[in-house]
Amino acid sequence: MKKLHVNSWALYQKCMDQAKCKVAVDAGANDGGYTETLIQNGFFVHAFEPVPEVYHKLWKKFEHNPNCRISGYGLSDQIDIV
């Protein structure tokens, strides 16, 4: 799992604990560290990873997990091809 600065982790944990809606977005999911933590805390996760090689590893890691959906796209405020 990714190491976070102590204050960042406290904020992250507080947000998870207070969330009324247990649906999350992991934009740039990479190896799925945050995705996994969110799932373990009762969230359904929409994980996005645009790098094909990384996406395939992420998909294999979570392919049988009913609490997430893995997409091989990036998220942006612009329409473009990366």
PyMOL Python script that loads the backbone (N, CA, C, O; Angstrom):
from pymol import cmd

cmd.read_pdbstr("""\
ATOM      1  N   MET A   1       0.827  -1.167   0.000  1.00  0.00           N
ATOM      2  CA  MET A   1       0.000   0.000   0.000  1.00  0.00           C
ATOM      3  C   MET A   1       0.882   1.245   0.000  1.00  0.00           C
ATOM      4  O   MET A   1       1.996   1.229   0.524  1.00  0.00           O
ATOM      5  N   LYS A   2       0.375   2.317  -0.591  1.00  0.00           N
ATOM      6  CA  LYS A   2       1.112   3.563  -0.629  1.00  0.00           C
ATOM      7  C   LYS A   2       1.236   4.153   0.766  1.00  0.00           C
ATOM      8  O   LYS A   2       0.296   4.101   1.559  1.00  0.00           O
ATOM      9  N   LYS A   3       2.386   4.705   1.057  1.00  0.00           N
ATOM     10  CA  LYS A   3       2.609   5.383   2.332  1.00  0.00           C
ATOM     11  C   LYS A   3       2.153   6.826   2.186  1.00  0.00           C
ATOM     12  O   LYS A   3       2.511   7.505   1.224  1.00  0.00           O
ATOM     13  N   LEU A   4       1.372   7.283   3.133  1.00  0.00           N
ATOM     14  CA  LEU A   4       0.891   8.656   3.121  1.00  0.00           C
ATOM     15  C   LEU A   4       1.474   9.410   4.295  1.00  0.00           C
ATOM     16  O   LEU A   4       1.804   8.817   5.323  1.00  0.00           O
ATOM     17  N   HIS A   5       1.600  10.699   4.146  1.00  0.00           N
ATOM     18  CA  HIS A   5       1.976  11.546   5.255  1.00  0.00           C
ATOM     19  C   HIS A   5       0.922  11.353   6.346  1.00  0.00           C
ATOM     20  O   HIS A   5      -0.256  11.191   6.029  1.00  0.00           O
ATOM     21  N   VAL A   6       1.306  11.365   7.593  1.00  0.00           N
ATOM     22  CA  VAL A   6       0.396  11.079   8.708  1.00  0.00           C
ATOM     23  C   VAL A   6      -0.856  11.945   8.645  1.00  0.00           C
ATOM     24  O   VAL A   6      -1.963  11.433   8.812  1.00  0.00           O
ATOM     25  N   ASN A   7      -0.706  13.243   8.409  1.00  0.00           N
ATOM     26  CA  ASN A   7      -1.869  14.129   8.349  1.00  0.00           C
ATOM     27  C   ASN A   7      -2.759  13.795   7.158  1.00  0.00           C
ATOM     28  O   ASN A   7      -3.982  13.887   7.261  1.00  0.00           O
ATOM     29  N   SER A   8      -2.167  13.410   6.033  1.00  0.00           N
ATOM     30  CA  SER A   8      -2.945  13.023   4.865  1.00  0.00           C
ATOM     31  C   SER A   8      -3.749  11.772   5.163  1.00  0.00           C
ATOM     32  O   SER A   8      -4.925  11.683   4.809  1.00  0.00           O
ATOM     33  N   TRP A   9      -3.114  10.800   5.819  1.00  0.00           N
ATOM     34  CA  TRP A   9      -3.824   9.561   6.148  1.00  0.00           C
ATOM     35  C   TRP A   9      -4.974   9.836   7.106  1.00  0.00           C
ATOM     36  O   TRP A   9      -6.047   9.252   6.954  1.00  0.00           O
ATOM     37  N   ALA A  10      -4.780  10.707   8.085  1.00  0.00           N
ATOM     38  CA  ALA A  10      -5.843  11.044   9.038  1.00  0.00           C
ATOM     39  C   ALA A  10      -7.031  11.665   8.310  1.00  0.00           C
ATOM     40  O   ALA A  10      -8.180  11.339   8.610  1.00  0.00           O
ATOM     41  N   LEU A  11      -6.771  12.540   7.372  1.00  0.00           N
ATOM     42  CA  LEU A  11      -7.838  13.164   6.597  1.00  0.00           C
ATOM     43  C   LEU A  11      -8.549  12.130   5.732  1.00  0.00           C
ATOM     44  O   LEU A  11      -9.778  12.118   5.653  1.00  0.00           O
ATOM     45  N   TYR A  12      -7.781  11.271   5.092  1.00  0.00           N
ATOM     46  CA  TYR A  12      -8.325  10.203   4.250  1.00  0.00           C
ATOM     47  C   TYR A  12      -9.237   9.296   5.081  1.00  0.00           C
ATOM     48  O   TYR A  12     -10.346   8.974   4.656  1.00  0.00           O
ATOM     49  N   GLN A  13      -8.774   8.887   6.261  1.00  0.00           N
ATOM     50  CA  GLN A  13      -9.556   8.020   7.146  1.00  0.00           C
ATOM     51  C   GLN A  13     -10.825   8.727   7.614  1.00  0.00           C
ATOM     52  O   GLN A  13     -11.891   8.113   7.665  1.00  0.00           O
ATOM     53  N   LYS A  14     -10.723  10.009   7.956  1.00  0.00           N
ATOM     54  CA  LYS A  14     -11.884  10.771   8.409  1.00  0.00           C
ATOM     55  C   LYS A  14     -12.935  10.851   7.307  1.00  0.00           C
ATOM     56  O   LYS A  14     -14.127  10.702   7.576  1.00  0.00           O
ATOM     57  N   CYS A  15     -12.509  11.083   6.086  1.00  0.00           N
ATOM     58  CA  CYS A  15     -13.441  11.153   4.959  1.00  0.00           C
ATOM     59  C   CYS A  15     -14.149   9.813   4.758  1.00  0.00           C
ATOM     60  O   CYS A  15     -15.358   9.782   4.526  1.00  0.00           O
ATOM     61  N   MET A  16     -13.406   8.707   4.846  1.00  0.00           N
ATOM     62  CA  MET A  16     -14.020   7.387   4.689  1.00  0.00           C
ATOM     63  C   MET A  16     -15.023   7.132   5.802  1.00  0.00           C
ATOM     64  O   MET A  16     -16.104   6.600   5.548  1.00  0.00           O
ATOM     65  N   ASP A  17     -14.686   7.499   7.021  1.00  0.00           N
ATOM     66  CA  ASP A  17     -15.556   7.247   8.163  1.00  0.00           C
ATOM     67  C   ASP A  17     -16.849   8.054   8.093  1.00  0.00           C
ATOM     68  O   ASP A  17     -17.899   7.584   8.530  1.00  0.00           O
ATOM     69  N   GLN A  18     -16.774   9.265   7.545  1.00  0.00           N
ATOM     70  CA  GLN A  18     -17.937  10.159   7.532  1.00  0.00           C
ATOM     71  C   GLN A  18     -18.752  10.088   6.243  1.00  0.00           C
ATOM     72  O   GLN A  18     -19.789  10.743   6.135  1.00  0.00           O
ATOM     73  N   ALA A  19     -18.308   9.321   5.286  1.00  0.00           N
ATOM     74  CA  ALA A  19     -18.993   9.255   3.993  1.00  0.00           C
ATOM     75  C   ALA A  19     -20.391   8.671   4.147  1.00  0.00           C
ATOM     76  O   ALA A  19     -20.570   7.606   4.737  1.00  0.00           O
ATOM     77  N   LYS A  20     -21.362   9.370   3.617  1.00  0.00           N
ATOM     78  CA  LYS A  20     -22.736   8.871   3.631  1.00  0.00           C
ATOM     79  C   LYS A  20     -22.981   7.968   2.430  1.00  0.00           C
ATOM     80  O   LYS A  20     -23.770   7.025   2.503  1.00  0.00           O
ATOM     81  N   CYS A  21     -22.321   8.252   1.354  1.00  0.00           N
ATOM     82  CA  CYS A  21     -22.422   7.452   0.136  1.00  0.00           C
ATOM     83  C   CYS A  21     -21.143   6.627   0.015  1.00  0.00           C
ATOM     84  O   CYS A  21     -20.045   7.183  -0.005  1.00  0.00           O
ATOM     85  N   LYS A  22     -21.277   5.345  -0.064  1.00  0.00           N
ATOM     86  CA  LYS A  22     -20.101   4.463  -0.087  1.00  0.00           C
ATOM     87  C   LYS A  22     -19.718   4.092  -1.518  1.00  0.00           C
ATOM     88  O   LYS A  22     -19.501   2.921  -1.832  1.00  0.00           O
ATOM     89  N   VAL A  23     -19.640   5.108  -2.379  1.00  0.00           N
ATOM     90  CA  VAL A  23     -19.160   4.933  -3.746  1.00  0.00           C
ATOM     91  C   VAL A  23     -18.002   5.906  -3.921  1.00  0.00           C
ATOM     92  O   VAL A  23     -18.116   7.084  -3.582  1.00  0.00           O
ATOM     93  N   ALA A  24     -16.883   5.408  -4.453  1.00  0.00           N
ATOM     94  CA  ALA A  24     -15.696   6.252  -4.611  1.00  0.00           C
ATOM     95  C   ALA A  24     -15.136   6.137  -6.018  1.00  0.00           C
ATOM     96  O   ALA A  24     -15.399   5.167  -6.728  1.00  0.00           O
ATOM     97  N   VAL A  25     -14.364   7.138  -6.410  1.00  0.00           N
ATOM     98  CA  VAL A  25     -13.656   7.148  -7.683  1.00  0.00           C
ATOM     99  C   VAL A  25     -12.165   7.198  -7.384  1.00  0.00           C
ATOM    100  O   VAL A  25     -11.697   8.052  -6.631  1.00  0.00           O
ATOM    101  N   ASP A  26     -11.426   6.269  -7.984  1.00  0.00           N
ATOM    102  CA  ASP A  26      -9.969   6.279  -7.883  1.00  0.00           C
ATOM    103  C   ASP A  26      -9.451   6.630  -9.270  1.00  0.00           C
ATOM    104  O   ASP A  26      -9.344   5.764 -10.139  1.00  0.00           O
ATOM    105  N   ALA A  27      -9.130   7.905  -9.472  1.00  0.00           N
ATOM    106  CA  ALA A  27      -8.671   8.394 -10.770  1.00  0.00           C
ATOM    107  C   ALA A  27      -7.155   8.266 -10.833  1.00  0.00           C
ATOM    108  O   ALA A  27      -6.441   8.892 -10.049  1.00  0.00           O
ATOM    109  N   GLY A  28      -6.667   7.461 -11.758  1.00  0.00           N
ATOM    110  CA  GLY A  28      -5.239   7.157 -11.812  1.00  0.00           C
ATOM    111  C   GLY A  28      -4.935   6.085 -10.787  1.00  0.00           C
ATOM    112  O   GLY A  28      -4.061   6.259  -9.938  1.00  0.00           O
ATOM    113  N   ALA A  29      -5.654   4.977 -10.862  1.00  0.00           N
ATOM    114  CA  ALA A  29      -5.635   3.940  -9.828  1.00  0.00           C
ATOM    115  C   ALA A  29      -4.292   3.229  -9.684  1.00  0.00           C
ATOM    116  O   ALA A  29      -4.021   2.643  -8.636  1.00  0.00           O
ATOM    117  N   ASN A  30      -3.457   3.267 -10.702  1.00  0.00           N
ATOM    118  CA  ASN A  30      -2.115   2.672 -10.648  1.00  0.00           C
ATOM    119  C   ASN A  30      -2.169   1.226 -10.174  1.00  0.00           C
ATOM    120  O   ASN A  30      -2.776   0.394 -10.848  1.00  0.00           O
ATOM    121  N   ASP A  31      -1.558   0.897  -9.044  1.00  0.00           N
ATOM    122  CA  ASP A  31      -1.507  -0.503  -8.590  1.00  0.00           C
ATOM    123  C   ASP A  31      -2.700  -0.888  -7.727  1.00  0.00           C
ATOM    124  O   ASP A  31      -2.770  -2.024  -7.258  1.00  0.00           O
ATOM    125  N   GLY A  32      -3.640   0.028  -7.504  1.00  0.00           N
ATOM    126  CA  GLY A  32      -4.853  -0.294  -6.772  1.00  0.00           C
ATOM    127  C   GLY A  32      -4.755  -0.174  -5.264  1.00  0.00           C
ATOM    128  O   GLY A  32      -5.623  -0.685  -4.556  1.00  0.00           O
ATOM    129  N   GLY A  33      -3.736   0.480  -4.754  1.00  0.00           N
ATOM    130  CA  GLY A  33      -3.584   0.625  -3.308  1.00  0.00           C
ATOM    131  C   GLY A  33      -4.764   1.323  -2.653  1.00  0.00           C
ATOM    132  O   GLY A  33      -5.307   0.833  -1.663  1.00  0.00           O
ATOM    133  N   TYR A  34      -5.166   2.473  -3.206  1.00  0.00           N
ATOM    134  CA  TYR A  34      -6.317   3.188  -2.654  1.00  0.00           C
ATOM    135  C   TYR A  34      -7.603   2.423  -2.930  1.00  0.00           C
ATOM    136  O   TYR A  34      -8.487   2.365  -2.075  1.00  0.00           O
ATOM    137  N   THR A  35      -7.712   1.839  -4.108  1.00  0.00           N
ATOM    138  CA  THR A  35      -8.897   1.040  -4.451  1.00  0.00           C
ATOM    139  C   THR A  35      -9.102  -0.061  -3.422  1.00  0.00           C
ATOM    140  O   THR A  35     -10.211  -0.259  -2.925  1.00  0.00           O
ATOM    141  N   GLU A  36      -8.043  -0.766  -3.110  1.00  0.00           N
ATOM    142  CA  GLU A  36      -8.119  -1.860  -2.144  1.00  0.00           C
ATOM    143  C   GLU A  36      -8.531  -1.368  -0.755  1.00  0.00           C
ATOM    144  O   GLU A  36      -9.367  -1.986  -0.096  1.00  0.00           O
ATOM    145  N   THR A  37      -7.945  -0.260  -0.319  1.00  0.00           N
ATOM    146  CA  THR A  37      -8.288   0.301   0.991  1.00  0.00           C
ATOM    147  C   THR A  37      -9.746   0.727   1.035  1.00  0.00           C
ATOM    148  O   THR A  37     -10.437   0.480   2.024  1.00  0.00           O
ATOM    149  N   LEU A  38     -10.215   1.361  -0.020  1.00  0.00           N
ATOM    150  CA  LEU A  38     -11.611   1.792  -0.066  1.00  0.00           C
ATOM    151  C   LEU A  38     -12.556   0.595  -0.026  1.00  0.00           C
ATOM    152  O   LEU A  38     -13.549   0.618   0.701  1.00  0.00           O
ATOM    153  N   ILE A  39     -12.263  -0.441  -0.793  1.00  0.00           N
ATOM    154  CA  ILE A  39     -13.094  -1.649  -0.788  1.00  0.00           C
ATOM    155  C   ILE A  39     -13.132  -2.255   0.609  1.00  0.00           C
ATOM    156  O   ILE A  39     -14.195  -2.656   1.083  1.00  0.00           O
ATOM    157  N   GLN A  40     -11.989  -2.325   1.266  1.00  0.00           N
ATOM    158  CA  GLN A  40     -11.918  -2.888   2.614  1.00  0.00           C
ATOM    159  C   GLN A  40     -12.728  -2.078   3.626  1.00  0.00           C
ATOM    160  O   GLN A  40     -13.093  -2.576   4.690  1.00  0.00           O
ATOM    161  N   ASN A  41     -13.000  -0.821   3.275  1.00  0.00           N
ATOM    162  CA  ASN A  41     -13.784   0.042   4.152  1.00  0.00           C
ATOM    163  C   ASN A  41     -15.239   0.165   3.679  1.00  0.00           C
ATOM    164  O   ASN A  41     -15.940   1.105   4.055  1.00  0.00           O
ATOM    165  N   GLY A  42     -15.681  -0.775   2.867  1.00  0.00           N
ATOM    166  CA  GLY A  42     -17.087  -0.856   2.492  1.00  0.00           C
ATOM    167  C   GLY A  42     -17.523  -0.036   1.299  1.00  0.00           C
ATOM    168  O   GLY A  42     -18.724   0.146   1.096  1.00  0.00           O
ATOM    169  N   PHE A  43     -16.597   0.465   0.504  1.00  0.00           N
ATOM    170  CA  PHE A  43     -16.945   1.270  -0.657  1.00  0.00           C
ATOM    171  C   PHE A  43     -17.041   0.421  -1.922  1.00  0.00           C
ATOM    172  O   PHE A  43     -16.377  -0.608  -2.043  1.00  0.00           O
ATOM    173  N   PHE A  44     -17.871   0.863  -2.857  1.00  0.00           N
ATOM    174  CA  PHE A  44     -17.831   0.385  -4.233  1.00  0.00           C
ATOM    175  C   PHE A  44     -16.947   1.388  -4.957  1.00  0.00           C
ATOM    176  O   PHE A  44     -17.174   2.594  -4.854  1.00  0.00           O
ATOM    177  N   VAL A  45     -15.950   0.916  -5.683  1.00  0.00           N
ATOM    178  CA  VAL A  45     -14.962   1.814  -6.290  1.00  0.00           C
ATOM    179  C   VAL A  45     -15.002   1.735  -7.811  1.00  0.00           C
ATOM    180  O   VAL A  45     -14.989   0.652  -8.396  1.00  0.00           O
ATOM    181  N   HIS A  46     -15.050   2.899  -8.432  1.00  0.00           N
ATOM    182  CA  HIS A  46     -14.851   3.030  -9.876  1.00  0.00           C
ATOM    183  C   HIS A  46     -13.397   3.460 -10.042  1.00  0.00           C
ATOM    184  O   HIS A  46     -13.048   4.603  -9.749  1.00  0.00           O
ATOM    185  N   ALA A  47     -12.552   2.548 -10.512  1.00  0.00           N
ATOM    186  CA  ALA A  47     -11.117   2.828 -10.645  1.00  0.00           C
ATOM    187  C   ALA A  47     -10.775   3.058 -12.115  1.00  0.00           C
ATOM    188  O   ALA A  47     -11.161   2.272 -12.980  1.00  0.00           O
ATOM    189  N   PHE A  48     -10.056   4.130 -12.386  1.00  0.00           N
ATOM    190  CA  PHE A  48      -9.660   4.490 -13.744  1.00  0.00           C
ATOM    191  C   PHE A  48      -8.139   4.472 -13.850  1.00  0.00           C
ATOM    192  O   PHE A  48      -7.437   5.061 -13.028  1.00  0.00           O
ATOM    193  N   GLU A  49      -7.647   3.784 -14.878  1.00  0.00           N
ATOM    194  CA  GLU A  49      -6.198   3.734 -15.123  1.00  0.00           C
ATOM    195  C   GLU A  49      -5.973   3.721 -16.634  1.00  0.00           C
ATOM    196  O   GLU A  49      -6.290   2.734 -17.297  1.00  0.00           O
ATOM    197  N   PRO A  50      -5.423   4.820 -17.189  1.00  0.00           N
ATOM    198  CA  PRO A  50      -5.288   4.926 -18.635  1.00  0.00           C
ATOM    199  C   PRO A  50      -4.071   4.223 -19.252  1.00  0.00           C
ATOM    200  O   PRO A  50      -4.051   4.004 -20.463  1.00  0.00           O
ATOM    201  N   VAL A  51      -3.080   3.872 -18.472  1.00  0.00           N
ATOM    202  CA  VAL A  51      -1.878   3.238 -19.030  1.00  0.00           C
ATOM    203  C   VAL A  51      -2.186   1.759 -19.252  1.00  0.00           C
ATOM    204  O   VAL A  51      -2.432   1.037 -18.286  1.00  0.00           O
ATOM    205  N   PRO A  52      -2.178   1.286 -20.515  1.00  0.00           N
ATOM    206  CA  PRO A  52      -2.626  -0.076 -20.811  1.00  0.00           C
ATOM    207  C   PRO A  52      -1.960  -1.181 -19.990  1.00  0.00           C
ATOM    208  O   PRO A  52      -2.647  -2.075 -19.496  1.00  0.00           O
ATOM    209  N   GLU A  53      -0.647  -1.133 -19.840  1.00  0.00           N
ATOM    210  CA  GLU A  53       0.050  -2.183 -19.094  1.00  0.00           C
ATOM    211  C   GLU A  53      -0.374  -2.192 -17.620  1.00  0.00           C
ATOM    212  O   GLU A  53      -0.557  -3.253 -17.024  1.00  0.00           O
ATOM    213  N   VAL A  54      -0.524  -1.007 -17.051  1.00  0.00           N
ATOM    214  CA  VAL A  54      -0.920  -0.880 -15.649  1.00  0.00           C
ATOM    215  C   VAL A  54      -2.385  -1.272 -15.490  1.00  0.00           C
ATOM    216  O   VAL A  54      -2.753  -1.943 -14.526  1.00  0.00           O
ATOM    217  N   TYR A  55      -3.225  -0.849 -16.447  1.00  0.00           N
ATOM    218  CA  TYR A  55      -4.644  -1.208 -16.429  1.00  0.00           C
ATOM    219  C   TYR A  55      -4.827  -2.722 -16.394  1.00  0.00           C
ATOM    220  O   TYR A  55      -5.629  -3.227 -15.609  1.00  0.00           O
ATOM    221  N   HIS A  56      -4.097  -3.449 -17.231  1.00  0.00           N
ATOM    222  CA  HIS A  56      -4.254  -4.910 -17.285  1.00  0.00           C
ATOM    223  C   HIS A  56      -3.877  -5.571 -15.960  1.00  0.00           C
ATOM    224  O   HIS A  56      -4.546  -6.507 -15.523  1.00  0.00           O
ATOM    225  N   LYS A  57      -2.824  -5.096 -15.326  1.00  0.00           N
ATOM    226  CA  LYS A  57      -2.450  -5.630 -14.006  1.00  0.00           C
ATOM    227  C   LYS A  57      -3.534  -5.314 -12.973  1.00  0.00           C
ATOM    228  O   LYS A  57      -3.888  -6.164 -12.156  1.00  0.00           O
ATOM    229  N   LEU A  58      -4.048  -4.103 -13.017  1.00  0.00           N
ATOM    230  CA  LEU A  58      -5.100  -3.690 -12.093  1.00  0.00           C
ATOM    231  C   LEU A  58      -6.360  -4.521 -12.315  1.00  0.00           C
ATOM    232  O   LEU A  58      -6.989  -4.970 -11.357  1.00  0.00           O
ATOM    233  N   TRP A  59      -6.724  -4.725 -13.571  1.00  0.00           N
ATOM    234  CA  TRP A  59      -7.911  -5.510 -13.891  1.00  0.00           C
ATOM    235  C   TRP A  59      -7.770  -6.940 -13.375  1.00  0.00           C
ATOM    236  O   TRP A  59      -8.709  -7.488 -12.797  1.00  0.00           O
ATOM    237  N   LYS A  60      -6.603  -7.544 -13.583  1.00  0.00           N
ATOM    238  CA  LYS A  60      -6.376  -8.909 -13.099  1.00  0.00           C
ATOM    239  C   LYS A  60      -6.483  -8.975 -11.571  1.00  0.00           C
ATOM    240  O   LYS A  60      -6.996  -9.950 -11.024  1.00  0.00           O
ATOM    241  N   LYS A  61      -6.002  -7.947 -10.895  1.00  0.00           N
ATOM    242  CA  LYS A  61      -6.028  -7.919  -9.432  1.00  0.00           C
ATOM    243  C   LYS A  61      -7.461  -7.882  -8.887  1.00  0.00           C
ATOM    244  O   LYS A  61      -7.744  -8.475  -7.846  1.00  0.00           O
ATOM    245  N   PHE A  62      -8.362  -7.187  -9.589  1.00  0.00           N
ATOM    246  CA  PHE A  62      -9.719  -6.980  -9.086  1.00  0.00           C
ATOM    247  C   PHE A  62     -10.809  -7.606  -9.954  1.00  0.00           C
ATOM    248  O   PHE A  62     -11.991  -7.346  -9.728  1.00  0.00           O
ATOM    249  N   GLU A  63     -10.443  -8.418 -10.934  1.00  0.00           N
ATOM    250  CA  GLU A  63     -11.436  -8.912 -11.890  1.00  0.00           C
ATOM    251  C   GLU A  63     -12.588  -9.683 -11.246  1.00  0.00           C
ATOM    252  O   GLU A  63     -13.694  -9.683 -11.787  1.00  0.00           O
ATOM    253  N   HIS A  64     -12.363 -10.328 -10.126  1.00  0.00           N
ATOM    254  CA  HIS A  64     -13.413 -11.116  -9.479  1.00  0.00           C
ATOM    255  C   HIS A  64     -14.006 -10.408  -8.265  1.00  0.00           C
ATOM    256  O   HIS A  64     -14.777 -11.003  -7.511  1.00  0.00           O
ATOM    257  N   ASN A  65     -13.651  -9.151  -8.076  1.00  0.00           N
ATOM    258  CA  ASN A  65     -14.162  -8.409  -6.921  1.00  0.00           C
ATOM    259  C   ASN A  65     -15.443  -7.669  -7.338  1.00  0.00           C
ATOM    260  O   ASN A  65     -15.392  -6.794  -8.202  1.00  0.00           O
ATOM    261  N   PRO A  66     -16.580  -8.009  -6.737  1.00  0.00           N
ATOM    262  CA  PRO A  66     -17.837  -7.369  -7.131  1.00  0.00           C
ATOM    263  C   PRO A  66     -17.976  -5.931  -6.627  1.00  0.00           C
ATOM    264  O   PRO A  66     -18.950  -5.251  -6.952  1.00  0.00           O
ATOM    265  N   ASN A  67     -17.004  -5.467  -5.833  1.00  0.00           N
ATOM    266  CA  ASN A  67     -17.095  -4.123  -5.254  1.00  0.00           C
ATOM    267  C   ASN A  67     -16.281  -3.079  -5.995  1.00  0.00           C
ATOM    268  O   ASN A  67     -16.007  -2.003  -5.462  1.00  0.00           O
ATOM    269  N   CYS A  68     -15.894  -3.395  -7.223  1.00  0.00           N
ATOM    270  CA  CYS A  68     -15.195  -2.373  -8.004  1.00  0.00           C
ATOM    271  C   CYS A  68     -15.416  -2.591  -9.492  1.00  0.00           C
ATOM    272  O   CYS A  68     -15.742  -3.685  -9.952  1.00  0.00           O
ATOM    273  N   ARG A  69     -15.226  -1.518 -10.211  1.00  0.00           N
ATOM    274  CA  ARG A  69     -15.274  -1.548 -11.665  1.00  0.00           C
ATOM    275  C   ARG A  69     -14.001  -0.864 -12.153  1.00  0.00           C
ATOM    276  O   ARG A  69     -13.714   0.274 -11.783  1.00  0.00           O
ATOM    277  N   ILE A  70     -13.248  -1.569 -12.982  1.00  0.00           N
ATOM    278  CA  ILE A  70     -11.984  -1.055 -13.494  1.00  0.00           C
ATOM    279  C   ILE A  70     -12.193  -0.581 -14.932  1.00  0.00           C
ATOM    280  O   ILE A  70     -12.736  -1.314 -15.759  1.00  0.00           O
ATOM    281  N   SER A  71     -11.764   0.637 -15.226  1.00  0.00           N
ATOM    282  CA  SER A  71     -11.885   1.196 -16.572  1.00  0.00           C
ATOM    283  C   SER A  71     -10.520   1.653 -17.061  1.00  0.00           C
ATOM    284  O   SER A  71      -9.750   2.249 -16.308  1.00  0.00           O
ATOM    285  N   GLY A  72     -10.227   1.376 -18.307  1.00  0.00           N
ATOM    286  CA  GLY A  72      -8.943   1.730 -18.898  1.00  0.00           C
ATOM    287  C   GLY A  72      -8.936   3.100 -19.540  1.00  0.00           C
ATOM    288  O   GLY A  72      -8.433   3.271 -20.650  1.00  0.00           O
ATOM    289  N   TYR A  73      -9.486   4.060 -18.854  1.00  0.00           N
ATOM    290  CA  TYR A  73      -9.564   5.433 -19.349  1.00  0.00           C
ATOM    291  C   TYR A  73      -8.988   6.391 -18.314  1.00  0.00           C
ATOM    292  O   TYR A  73      -8.934   6.089 -17.122  1.00  0.00           O
ATOM    293  N   GLY A  74      -8.562   7.547 -18.796  1.00  0.00           N
ATOM    294  CA  GLY A  74      -8.153   8.606 -17.903  1.00  0.00           C
ATOM    295  C   GLY A  74      -9.308   9.569 -17.697  1.00  0.00           C
ATOM    296  O   GLY A  74     -10.234   9.611 -18.507  1.00  0.00           O
ATOM    297  N   LEU A  75      -9.262  10.332 -16.637  1.00  0.00           N
ATOM    298  CA  LEU A  75     -10.280  11.343 -16.370  1.00  0.00           C
ATOM    299  C   LEU A  75      -9.654  12.721 -16.526  1.00  0.00           C
ATOM    300  O   LEU A  75      -8.530  12.960 -16.087  1.00  0.00           O
ATOM    301  N   SER A  76     -10.399  13.624 -17.158  1.00  0.00           N
ATOM    302  CA  SER A  76      -9.875  14.962 -17.409  1.00  0.00           C
ATOM    303  C   SER A  76     -11.029  15.941 -17.562  1.00  0.00           C
ATOM    304  O   SER A  76     -12.182  15.541 -17.723  1.00  0.00           O
ATOM    305  N   ASP A  77     -10.706  17.217 -17.510  1.00  0.00           N
ATOM    306  CA  ASP A  77     -11.705  18.234 -17.771  1.00  0.00           C
ATOM    307  C   ASP A  77     -11.696  18.642 -19.254  1.00  0.00           C
ATOM    308  O   ASP A  77     -12.394  19.575 -19.651  1.00  0.00           O
ATOM    309  N   GLN A  78     -10.888  17.922 -20.077  1.00  0.00           N
ATOM    310  CA  GLN A  78     -10.799  18.212 -21.495  1.00  0.00           C
ATOM    311  C   GLN A  78     -10.972  16.933 -22.303  1.00  0.00           C
ATOM    312  O   GLN A  78     -10.613  15.847 -21.847  1.00  0.00           O
ATOM    313  N   ILE A  79     -11.519  17.068 -23.495  1.00  0.00           N
ATOM    314  CA  ILE A  79     -11.629  15.928 -24.399  1.00  0.00           C
ATOM    315  C   ILE A  79     -10.360  15.908 -25.240  1.00  0.00           C
ATOM    316  O   ILE A  79     -10.080  16.855 -25.976  1.00  0.00           O
ATOM    317  N   ASP A  80      -9.601  14.837 -25.129  1.00  0.00           N
ATOM    318  CA  ASP A  80      -8.336  14.745 -25.851  1.00  0.00           C
ATOM    319  C   ASP A  80      -7.858  13.314 -25.824  1.00  0.00           C
ATOM    320  O   ASP A  80      -8.393  12.490 -25.082  1.00  0.00           O
ATOM    321  N   ILE A  81      -6.863  13.012 -26.618  1.00  0.00           N
ATOM    322  CA  ILE A  81      -6.219  11.708 -26.607  1.00  0.00           C
ATOM    323  C   ILE A  81      -4.836  11.896 -26.024  1.00  0.00           C
ATOM    324  O   ILE A  81      -4.087  12.772 -26.455  1.00  0.00           O
ATOM    325  N   VAL A  82      -4.495  11.071 -25.042  1.00  0.00           N
ATOM    326  CA  VAL A  82      -3.204  11.188 -24.382  1.00  0.00           C
ATOM    327  C   VAL A  82      -2.221  10.261 -25.037  1.00  0.00           C
ATOM    328  O   VAL A  82      -1.061  10.203 -24.629  1.00  0.00           O
TER     329      VAL A  82
END
""", "prot")
cmd.dss("prot")
cmd.show_as("cartoon", "prot")
cmd.util.cbc("prot")
cmd.orient("prot")
